[in-house]
Amino acid sequence: PRTAHRIGQRIACMLHAEDFSVGAYDHIYIAFSPELPDGQVVPTDFGLEWWQRYVAYGIPTHFKSLTDDQKHQRIQSATFEVLNALKPDEHQLLESLQERLGKHGERTRILRATKDTKAYRFEVWFDVPPWREPAYLYVVAQENSSGQVLEAPPLLLKDYEDAFPLVSTISFTKGILNLNPRKSFRAGLSVNSYPTPIQIPLSEFAAQPIVPGGLYAVSSGN
């Protein structure tokens, strides 16, 4: 399906947040082929550029007759099968990410940045939305004394990729949270249509239900 590329982008962002690496190259292209046995993974050394590699993956001959949702599910599971084949020592991490996607779906939040202060822990998350739907930046806080979770109103992004240059570091001064952008010419081209730094008064945060495990069980994502 034309919308399937979002699956790869979403998984790639989740892997980036975990500092996952497959080695010298950082882009994997999966070639789905009915000529291979169903589920077989065949890594190759082929890539048009040094930073890309192709991996062949066997799909059933009836794949084209599946619904888009069924194709999406198969493509997502196949992506993790390929990653596990390339990095078997990262199975536990990959399994946890796959479970998160299975639980939260296309709006799975991805951690971008954190900031710990005496009173609060702040975290900035974003999502990789379904094709042609808007992406959002989510800013949450946890009161260290009580465990109370607070969340600011979601911030609309023009593109999910803007989360990277928009939020490089976080600072908290006089009751205002500052999301500081990356300082580079290229980053400036991406963020010049946003007010930077993005500033959010703590008074704009609203209380959320306390979840066992902390801030939306932050270590395992939301």
VEXKOLDO-364664 format. One line per field, with one value per atom (N, C-alpha, C): residue number from 1; z, x, y. Coordinates in steps of 0.05 Angstrom, whole numbers, m for minus. Example, Ala and Ser with C-alpha at 12.3 -4.5 7.8 and 13.67 -1.06 7.14 Angstrom:
BEGIN
seq c(1;1;1;2;2;2) $
pz c(156;156;156;142;143;157) $
px c(264;246;264;257;273;258) $
py c(m114;m90;m66;m45;m21;1) $
! end
This chain:
BEGIN
seq c(1;1;1;2;2;2;3;3;3;4;4;4;5;5;5;6;6;6;7;7;7;8;8;8;9;9;9;10;10;10;11;11;11;12;12;12;13;13;13;14;14;14;15;15;15;16;16;16;17;17;17;18;18;18;19;19;19;20;20;20;21;21;21;22;22;22;23;23;23;24;24;24;25;25;25;26;26;26;27;27;27;28;28;28;29;29;29;30;30;30;31;31;31;32;32;32;33;33;33;34;34;34;35;35;35;36;36;36;37;37;37;38;38;38;39;39;39;40;40;40;41;41;41;42;42;42;43;43;43;44;44;44;45;45;45;46;46;46;47;47;47;48;48;48;49;49;49;50;50;50;51;51;51;52;52;52;53;53;53;54;54;54;55;55;55;56;56;56;57;57;57;58;58;58;59;59;59;60;60;60;61;61;61;62;62;62;63;63;63;64;64;64;65;65;65;66;66;66;67;67;67;68;68;68;69;69;69;70;70;70;71;71;71;72;72;72;73;73;73;74;74;74;75;75;75;76;76;76;77;77;77;78;78;78;79;79;79;80;80;80;81;81;81;82;82;82;83;83;83;84;84;84;85;85;85;86;86;86;87;87;87;88;88;88;89;89;89;90;90;90;91;91;91;92;92;92;93;93;93;94;94;94;95;95;95;96;96;96;97;97;97;98;98;98;99;99;99;100;100;100;101;101;101;102;102;102;103;103;103;104;104;104;105;105;105;106;106;106;107;107;107;108;108;108;109;109;109;110;110;110;111;111;111;112;112;112;113;113;113;114;114;114;115;115;115;116;116;116;117;117;117;118;118;118;119;119;119;120;120;120;121;121;121;122;122;122;123;123;123;124;124;124;125;125;125;126;126;126;127;127;127;128;128;128;129;129;129;130;130;130;131;131;131;132;132;132;133;133;133;134;134;134;135;135;135;136;136;136;137;137;137;138;138;138;139;139;139;140;140;140;141;141;141;142;142;142;143;143;143;144;144;144;145;145;145;146;146;146;147;147;147;148;148;148;149;149;149;150;150;150;151;151;151;152;152;152;153;153;153;154;154;154;155;155;155;156;156;156;157;157;157;158;158;158;159;159;159;160;160;160;161;161;161;162;162;162;163;163;163;164;164;164;165;165;165;166;166;166;167;167;167;168;168;168;169;169;169;170;170;170;171;171;171;172;172;172;173;173;173;174;174;174;175;175;175;176;176;176;177;177;177;178;178;178;179;179;179;180;180;180;181;181;181;182;182;182;183;183;183;184;184;184;185;185;185;186;186;186;187;187;187;188;188;188;189;189;189;190;190;190;191;191;191;192;192;192;193;193;193;194;194;194;195;195;195;196;196;196;197;197;197;198;198;198;199;199;199;200;200;200;201;201;201;202;202;202;203;203;203;204;204;204;205;205;205;206;206;206;207;207;207;208;208;208;209;209;209;210;210;210;211;211;211;212;212;212;213;213;213;214;214;214;215;215;215;216;216;216;217;217;217;218;218;218;219;219;219;220;220;220;221;221;221;222;222;222) $
pz c(0;0;0;m11;m12;15;35;62;79;68;83;92;77;84;112;123;150;170;164;183;187;165;167;181;175;188;218;226;254;269;258;271;272;250;249;271;276;297;325;329;354;359;338;340;346;333;337;366;378;406;425;416;433;425;407;398;385;372;359;333;328;304;292;265;251;241;246;238;221;201;185;169;161;145;163;156;173;160;135;121;111;118;109;90;67;48;46;50;50;23;8;m17;m12;m15;m10;m36;m33;m57;m52;m70;m68;m78;m89;m99;m77;m53;m30;m13;3;22;41;48;65;91;97;122;121;99;97;94;110;109;96;75;61;60;78;78;53;43;20;27;11;14;m6;m19;m40;m28;m39;m32;m53;m62;m82;m70;m43;m29;m5;7;29;54;56;80;77;56;52;45;54;48;42;24;17;31;40;51;37;27;14;36;32;51;36;43;29;38;19;26;10;20;6;m21;m39;m65;m64;m43;m41;m27;m23;m8;m20;m46;m59;m55;m48;m44;m15;2;30;31;52;56;64;62;69;98;116;144;148;134;136;125;103;91;111;123;142;165;176;198;190;166;156;152;140;135;162;181;207;221;221;233;218;191;174;180;185;191;216;237;261;257;240;234;221;203;189;209;227;246;265;273;291;277;251;236;234;231;228;255;277;303;324;324;342;372;377;405;415;398;407;408;410;409;431;455;477;472;462;456;433;412;389;397;414;423;439;456;471;453;433;414;398;390;375;392;417;436;439;441;443;419;396;371;370;379;379;398;420;440;433;423;418;389;371;343;330;311;294;309;333;350;373;370;390;394;418;424;425;416;414;430;447;465;449;453;440;459;483;502;530;550;578;593;616;634;662;680;708;724;741;760;788;808;836;839;826;831;810;785;763;745;732;709;685;664;640;617;600;576;552;530;505;486;476;458;432;411;386;374;353;340;310;297;268;259;250;246;221;218;192;170;146;122;120;116;112;138;160;186;200;217;230;252;255;276;300;324;347;365;380;400;427;445;471;493;511;533;559;574;599;622;646;670;692;711;734;759;778;803;819;825;839;867;880;907;909;890;891;869;848;826;807;812;795;767;747;719;708;694;682;652;636;607;596;578;564;540;530;505;483;467;445;426;416;397;369;351;323;309;295;279;249;233;204;193;205;197;222;224;248;250;227;228;240;243;255;285;297;325;331;312;317;318;299;302;322;326;345;374;381;409;410;417;421;451;467;495;508;535;550;574;579;603;617;644;660;678;673;688;695;721;731;722;724;718;688;671;642;631;616;603;575;569;543;527;503;484;465;469;454;428;405;379;375;356;348;334;339;327;303;280;255;232;210;187;177;175;165;183;210;229;227;222;220;197;176;153;160;179;187;208;224;247;244;222;219;219;215;215;242;262;289;307;328;348;365;364;380;398;422;432;438;436;445;475;485;514;524;546;557;587;596;625;639;662;677;683;684;690;668;644;622;623;641;643;659;651;664;676;700;714;698;698;685;706;700;719;724;749;757;747;732;721;736;746;759;741;753;737;730;738;734;711;700;679;654;652;630;627;650;648;628;632;613;602;618;608;586;585;564;544;547;527;531;513;515;487) $
px c(16;0;17;7;22;28;11;14;35;45;62;89;98;124;124;100;99;108;103;111;141;156;185;195;182;191;186;163;156;175;181;200;227;236;262;265;245;246;247;233;234;262;274;301;321;317;335;335;311;308;323;327;340;370;380;408;414;394;397;414;431;448;452;452;458;486;501;529;536;553;563;541;521;499;476;460;438;410;409;383;380;358;352;328;330;308;300;274;265;251;261;249;231;205;186;184;188;188;172;153;139;156;179;197;211;212;225;204;212;193;182;157;144;160;167;181;211;222;251;265;286;301;328;334;359;374;393;409;427;433;451;472;493;512;508;484;479;467;477;466;476;458;467;486;484;502;513;534;547;529;510;493;467;464;440;446;429;431;403;402;376;375;351;346;321;323;300;284;257;239;217;213;192;164;146;118;101;77;60;50;44;35;8;m8;m33;m31;m7;m3;m19;m19;m33;m63;m74;m103;m111;m92;m98;m109;m123;m132;m109;m112;m90;m81;m101;m94;m78;m86;m71;m43;m41;m14;3;m8;6;17;m1;8;30;28;49;76;74;98;111;95;106;120;107;119;144;143;166;190;185;206;221;206;219;233;222;236;263;263;288;308;299;317;328;311;321;342;338;358;384;383;408;422;405;417;404;410;398;403;426;432;415;399;380;352;348;321;303;313;296;286;303;295;275;280;262;235;235;210;193;207;192;181;196;186;162;164;142;117;120;97;85;101;91;75;85;70;44;45;20;0;9;m10;m20;m3;m10;m15;m7;m13;1;m14;m2;4;m7;m1;18;34;54;72;76;93;123;140;168;183;201;214;235;234;253;274;265;284;273;291;284;299;288;301;292;312;306;313;295;300;294;298;292;263;245;217;203;214;200;218;206;219;202;215;201;209;190;196;180;194;181;180;156;150;139;139;126;115;99;89;94;94;95;67;51;22;17;m7;m15;m11;m8;m4;m26;m18;m36;m50;m42;m53;m31;m39;m20;m3;21;38;37;43;42;67;73;93;78;86;73;93;86;104;90;104;93;113;102;119;109;127;119;131;113;122;137;162;178;168;155;146;121;103;77;73;89;85;63;51;29;40;25;32;17;31;19;25;7;12;3;20;13;m5;m20;m35;m16;m23;m6;1;25;35;34;20;18;45;54;78;71;86;81;90;110;120;133;129;140;170;184;213;222;204;210;216;208;213;243;259;288;302;299;311;298;271;257;265;271;277;304;324;351;357;349;352;327;325;303;314;302;310;284;286;263;271;259;267;242;240;218;191;186;160;154;174;170;189;177;193;201;226;236;246;235;244;263;289;309;316;317;322;352;357;384;395;420;433;450;439;454;438;452;439;416;422;402;378;383;361;344;357;343;323;330;311;285;288;264;247;260;245;238;245;241;211;193;165;152;168;158;170;155;167;187;212;232;247;255;247;218;207;179;178;161;159;131;131;106;105;88;86;76;86;77;47;36;8;m10;2;m14;m15;0;m1;m25;m38;m62;m55;m67;m62;m73;m59;m67;m68;m82;m83;m55;m50;m24;m23;m2;1;22;17;38;63;86;111;121;106;116;102;117;107;99;73;64;81;91;110;131;144;161;183;194;216;207;181;172;155;152;139;109;96;67;55) $
py c(m24;0;25;47;72;83;75;85;70;48;30;42;63;74;86;94;104;84;58;37;37;38;39;64;87;112;112;100;99;81;58;39;51;65;77;98;114;134;121;100;85;74;63;52;74;97;120;129;129;137;118;93;73;70;87;85;58;47;21;25;6;7;m20;m21;m47;m47;m26;m26;m1;m5;18;32;17;29;35;54;63;63;53;50;22;9;m18;m17;m29;m30;m60;m65;m93;m98;m118;m125;m150;m147;m169;m185;m211;m229;m254;m260;m286;m309;m303;m324;m338;m326;m338;m352;m372;m384;m363;m366;m347;m343;m318;m311;m314;m322;m325;m298;m294;m269;m274;m258;m261;m235;m230;m205;m205;m181;m178;m157;m156;m135;m112;m113;m93;m68;m46;m19;1;18;38;58;62;80;65;75;61;59;77;78;61;46;30;1;m17;m45;m56;m75;m88;m116;m122;m148;m160;m184;m197;m212;m211;m225;m239;m264;m280;m275;m270;m266;m286;m292;m312;m301;m319;m310;m295;m299;m285;m258;m248;m223;m200;m198;m176;m176;m199;m201;m194;m189;m182;m153;m147;m119;m102;m75;m58;m61;m65;m69;m95;m116;m141;m138;m123;m118;m102;m82;m66;m83;m100;m118;m136;m147;m165;m150;m127;m111;m103;m96;m89;m112;m135;m159;m168;m166;m173;m155;m130;m111;m120;m128;m137;m164;m181;m206;m201;m181;m174;m162;m144;m132;m153;m172;m194;m211;m215;m231;m216;m190;m174;m170;m167;m162;m180;m206;m225;m218;m205;m197;m175;m162;m141;m151;m177;m188;m176;m173;m164;m135;m118;m91;m91;m106;m106;m118;m138;m149;m128;m112;m92;m70;m62;m42;m53;m78;m90;m91;m97;m98;m71;m50;m23;m15;m22;m16;m31;m56;m72;m61;m49;m38;m10;7;35;43;25;29;53;65;86;112;115;139;133;112;105;129;137;160;152;169;164;185;177;196;212;238;256;267;276;289;288;289;289;311;318;338;332;328;324;348;357;379;368;386;377;370;385;382;364;364;351;334;315;302;309;321;329;310;304;288;299;298;307;283;278;255;266;250;257;231;234;210;212;189;187;178;197;191;175;165;153;174;165;182;202;227;251;259;248;258;274;293;311;297;306;296;315;305;322;318;339;338;337;319;316;322;339;347;339;322;312;317;318;323;305;299;284;298;303;315;294;299;279;272;291;287;269;273;259;238;239;221;230;254;264;270;261;266;290;307;331;330;340;341;368;379;404;397;416;411;403;383;374;397;397;417;406;419;410;414;393;394;395;409;409;382;370;344;331;305;291;295;298;301;327;347;372;369;347;342;341;332;330;357;375;401;419;415;433;428;404;397;384;400;390;387;407;406;418;413;424;440;463;478;487;491;499;522;545;569;585;592;609;600;574;563;560;563;560;539;520;500;509;508;517;492;489;469;482;477;492;477;492;479;473;456;450;475;480;504;496;497;493;505;510;522;504;478;460;458;458;457;482;505;530;531;517;515;501;481;465;479;496;507;536;549;577;585;566;573;568;560;557;579;586;605;589;597;582;601;591;565;563;539;535;537;555;559;551;536;526;532;550;555;530;524;501;502;527;530;519;514;503;472;460;431;422;401;390;363;358;332;309;286;262;239;217;195;184;178;166;137;130;103;88;64;48;46;51;51;78;99;126;140;159;177;162;154;138;113;103;80;87;110;123;105;88;71;52;46;28;42;69;85;86;102;105;104) $
! end
